């Protein structure tokens, strides 16, 4: 299984990490490690917790209130975004449509 991280996902991770860094460097580091761990688990097990109401599979980054969204195509997993759990379920889909391009276009 090949993993591809979209520029959206990378940007979301940096924003989330910066927000936690305002509180504590250790918290920011923990957030990054948890997201990395969840990404490895998703890749290892070919999936996560469930499919969200927006149609994308996702996995929660407990204890942090974020979901890792991804899509499969062939032998590749595309990590699409990292979205706060309080966002409307259509947030990721709308953002992808506004930015244009296919969801699997990193």
PLY file of the C-alpha trace (Angstrom):
ply
format ascii 1.0
element vertex 106
property float x
property float y
property float z
element edge 105
property int vertex1
property int vertex2
end_header
0.00 0.00 0.00
1.40 3.37 -1.03
0.47 6.43 1.06
0.21 9.89 -0.50
-0.31 12.95 1.71
-2.08 15.82 -0.03
-0.92 19.40 0.36
-4.25 20.02 2.15
-3.45 17.37 4.72
0.04 18.75 5.30
-1.32 22.31 5.67
-4.03 21.15 8.09
-1.41 19.37 10.18
0.79 22.48 10.35
-2.16 24.70 11.36
-3.29 22.26 14.05
0.24 21.88 15.35
0.72 25.68 15.47
-2.53 26.08 17.40
-1.43 23.53 20.00
2.07 25.06 20.12
0.51 28.29 21.44
-0.45 26.28 24.50
2.58 24.02 24.83
5.40 22.63 22.67
4.80 19.23 24.22
1.12 19.32 23.26
2.02 20.26 19.67
4.50 17.39 19.52
1.89 15.00 20.92
-0.60 16.12 18.30
1.85 15.53 15.44
2.83 12.12 16.83
-0.82 11.09 17.23
-1.69 12.09 13.66
1.39 10.24 12.36
0.44 7.17 14.39
-3.14 7.20 13.11
-1.88 7.59 9.54
0.40 4.57 9.99
-2.48 2.52 11.45
-4.82 3.47 8.61
-2.17 2.47 6.08
-1.36 -0.77 7.92
-4.98 -1.89 8.26
-6.23 -0.45 4.95
-8.79 1.72 6.69
-9.98 3.39 9.84
-13.05 3.66 12.02
-15.88 4.48 9.66
-17.17 6.33 6.62
-18.39 9.81 7.48
-21.68 11.28 6.33
-19.78 13.16 3.60
-18.72 9.90 1.94
-15.03 9.85 2.88
-13.57 7.25 5.22
-12.14 8.80 8.37
-10.50 7.99 11.67
-10.52 10.08 14.88
-7.19 11.13 16.40
-8.12 10.51 20.02
-7.61 12.30 22.39
-7.40 15.20 19.92
-10.71 16.31 18.35
-9.65 15.82 14.73
-10.48 13.33 12.01
-8.04 12.04 9.41
-9.84 11.78 6.06
-8.56 9.57 3.28
-9.54 7.81 0.05
-8.40 4.59 -1.62
-7.66 4.19 -5.30
-6.03 1.01 -6.49
-3.08 0.25 -4.26
-2.77 3.83 -3.02
-4.24 5.57 0.00
-4.62 9.33 -0.31
-4.70 11.32 2.91
-7.07 14.18 2.05
-7.30 16.35 5.13
-7.27 16.72 8.87
-10.54 18.28 10.04
-11.75 19.35 13.50
-14.67 17.25 14.72
-16.93 20.30 15.17
-16.78 21.15 11.46
-19.89 20.46 9.41
-19.62 17.08 7.62
-19.68 18.82 4.24
-16.66 21.01 5.10
-14.04 18.78 3.48
-16.12 18.08 0.39
-16.88 21.79 -0.09
-13.26 22.75 0.43
-12.07 20.21 -2.13
-14.62 21.44 -4.66
-13.66 25.10 -4.09
-9.97 24.35 -4.51
-10.74 22.40 -7.65
-9.32 19.14 -8.80
-9.82 15.56 -7.88
-9.73 14.62 -4.19
-6.86 12.30 -4.95
-4.78 15.09 -6.48
-2.18 15.94 -3.87
0 1
1 2
2 3
3 4
4 5
5 6
6 7
7 8
8 9
9 10
10 11
11 12
12 13
13 14
14 15
15 16
16 17
17 18
18 19
19 20
20 21
21 22
22 23
23 24
24 25
25 26
26 27
27 28
28 29
29 30
30 31
31 32
32 33
33 34
34 35
35 36
36 37
37 38
38 39
39 40
40 41
41 42
42 43
43 44
44 45
45 46
46 47
47 48
48 49
49 50
50 51
51 52
52 53
53 54
54 55
55 56
56 57
57 58
58 59
59 60
60 61
61 62
62 63
63 64
64 65
65 66
66 67
67 68
68 69
69 70
70 71
71 72
72 73
73 74
74 75
75 76
76 77
77 78
78 79
79 80
80 81
81 82
82 83
83 84
84 85
85 86
86 87
87 88
88 89
89 90
90 91
91 92
92 93
93 94
94 95
95 96
96 97
97 98
98 99
99 100
100 101
101 102
102 103
103 104
104 105
